[in-house]
């Protein structure tokens, strides 16, 4: 859905029209289909360990916050 300049009117577009409009508006380098794929980067063991530690920390904090909210609502 695109808004026109005339008093906020809405113009409905099909997915094909939307894709064509996006390709016309963006420059070729901005399109994801034109970008080069570099693949996944290999990370060191230390970096992977740090990322996993951060994931575990976030999960523990979510449970801790949920527990605190639960206690606050039931007191």
C-alpha positions in Angstrom: 0.0 0.0 0.0 1.4 3.4 -1.0 0.2 6.8 0.0 -0.2 9.3 -2.8 0.4 13.0 -2.3 -3.2 13.9 -2.8 -4.7 14.2 0.7 -3.3 10.9 1.9 -5.2 8.6 -0.5 -4.1 5.0 -0.5 -3.2 3.2 -3.7 -3.4 -0.6 -3.6 -0.7 -2.5 -5.5 -0.3 -6.1 -6.3 2.9 -7.8 -5.2 4.2 -7.8 -8.8 3.6 -4.1 -9.0 5.3 -3.5 -5.7 8.4 -5.5 -6.8 8.6 -3.6 -10.1 8.2 -0.2 -8.2 11.0 -1.2 -5.8 13.3 -2.1 -8.6 12.6 1.2 -10.4 13.2 3.3 -7.3 16.4 1.7 -5.9 19.7 1.8 -7.6 21.1 -1.6 -8.8 23.7 -1.7 -5.9 20.9 -1.3 -3.3 19.0 -4.4 -4.5 19.8 -7.6 -2.6 19.8 -9.6 -5.8 22.7 -7.5 -7.1 24.8 -7.8 -4.0 27.7 -10.3 -3.8 27.3 -13.1 -1.4 30.4 -13.6 0.8 29.0 -16.6 2.8 29.4 -17.2 6.5 32.6 -16.1 8.3 34.5 -18.7 10.4 34.6 -17.5 14.0 37.3 -18.5 16.5 36.5 -20.7 19.4 36.8 -17.8 21.8 34.3 -15.7 19.9 31.9 -18.6 19.7 32.2 -19.3 23.4 31.5 -15.6 24.1 28.5 -15.6 21.9 27.1 -18.7 23.6 27.8 -17.2 27.0 25.9 -14.1 26.0 22.9 -16.2 24.8 22.8 -18.1 28.1 23.0 -14.8 30.0 20.1 -13.4 28.0 17.9 -16.4 28.6 18.7 -16.4 32.3 17.8 -12.7 32.5 14.5 -13.3 30.7 13.6 -15.9 33.2 14.7 -13.7 36.1 12.6 -10.8 34.9 9.6 -13.0 34.2 9.9 -14.4 37.8 10.1 -10.9 39.3 7.0 -9.8 37.3 5.2 -12.9 38.5 6.1 -12.2 42.1 5.1 -8.6 41.8 1.7 -9.5 40.4 1.0 -12.1 43.0 1.9 -10.2 46.1 
